[in-house]
């Protein structure tokens, strides 16, 4: 390389002459280490404002020596539009230096396009952010439906099913955290990417794309329905009979909630909504605790029974049980976001990303267990087989709206609204990322502020129109749980077998095959139970239905 530079009349920079000998060659097109990926910066520049082209003349006596810094070898700097302005010898020096830094100091390499996308644009996450995001994704309105499942399963089978589901999903979450950096030189930043690595390009997309998109988009639509209806109830409780002259309709409350979601969705990337995730986690823990504490503290309704709900036939009883198991499965959502959350963290040999991710996830799921088990057990103890289909808040409003102070009841509903607003952001982020990935792959440039904003406005109103056209989505927890169950309970086990390749007929091999097959079988059965429940109820269920 030094001979090529001399032939072109370019002297080697004093600070780079030794590097030309010691740095090993790296193939052209290798991506940057993630710790130097721009975190919110649109155009990284070398400190001092000097141009890269000026470095080519460093051999002159008047020029100062210059050593390239990590910020100079970011994906944007070596993108085709910028690197074309850099002289070929200098470009090779920077590529070699980049490869050297990756080989000796970093665990993985990145796709340069990742610096433009909302999930991987910022990589300054930590264990606290992981805990906030996992709590916000793991606790939500679906937890309020757990007493409904207990009403069909009874005490023993309800507690057994909830316990098994909790530890099962905790194990598969650990698998996803470990597989995020399963291969040297590669980070699987999205669930679909890991599925493609495990099952192949085409099969991975077919298996993982539909349930993950359905889970994100379906949850966002359900959040609009629940948030709008809860805002309506909050308004009725606060205003009482004084504001009944010209109240907003339910659809208009959906629209109000959607506009609030769109405004909050303008935050650029996943790390930027960490504060919203913290608010969502705190509000979810608070209203879940308030719901079961208020229910347990009140006098139980008369003629309460703890026997499983009777069904007119054996088939109806079987499908009711399957639907109840689907509700429990739907309570443990958020695995479709685990890899995306971990992708927001830097990773090196000394500090791999799975360490802070697992630390934050353990804290988050300990708090999740402290919310889900009391709300399921306490809610069923308070209402038994009289539990309405809408869940514990519906029962609280129906049985104790005149016994509980109006301000306390209004606070509970307001916390639900805040949680729905926060959960909408984190569940919509993979969809925003997909929109922007398609745009950047076609245009080879990052989304402008207006394009990014347009995508999010479009998605918000699409979710609103789906919610208006299908207003019964909020009652389909069993069907949603069945369709998305493989994402949480089955696919991670198969991915571990395909990528880690445990020894055949070992305990690990049997465990993952058994859990994966059972997860797929449960998915089919629970989906059938959810469809039966939907048809049997005549699509008339509402999450909150005041008397």
Buried (B, 14 or more C-beta within 10 A) or exposed (E): BBEEBEEEEBBBBBBBEEBBEEBEEBEEEBBBBBBBBBBEBEEBBBEEEEEBEEBBEBBEEEBEEBEBEBBBBBBBBBBEEBBEEBBEBBBBBBBBBBBBBBBEEBBBBBBBBBBBBBBBBBBBBBBBBBBBBBBBBBBBBBBBBBBBBBBBBBBEBBBEBBEEBBEBBBBBBBBBBBBBBBEEEBBBBBBBBBBBBBBEEEEBBEBBBEBBBBBBBBBBBBBBBBBBBBBBBBBBBBEEEEEEEEEBEBEEBBBBBBBBBBEBBEBBBBBBBBEBBBBBBBBBBBBBBBBBEBBBEBEBBEEEEEEBBEBEEEEBBBBBBBBBBBBBBBBBBBBBBBBBBBBBBBBBEEEBBBBBBBBBBBBBBEBBBEBBBBBBBBBBBBBBBBBBBBBBBBBBBBBBBEEBEEEEBBBBBBBBBBBBBBBBBBBBBBBBBBBBBEBBEEEEEBBEEEBBBEBBBEBBBBBBEBBBEBBBBBBBBBBBBBBBBBBBBBBBBBBBBBBBEBEEEEEEBEBBBEBBEBBBEBBBBBBBBBBBBBEEBEEEBBBBBEE
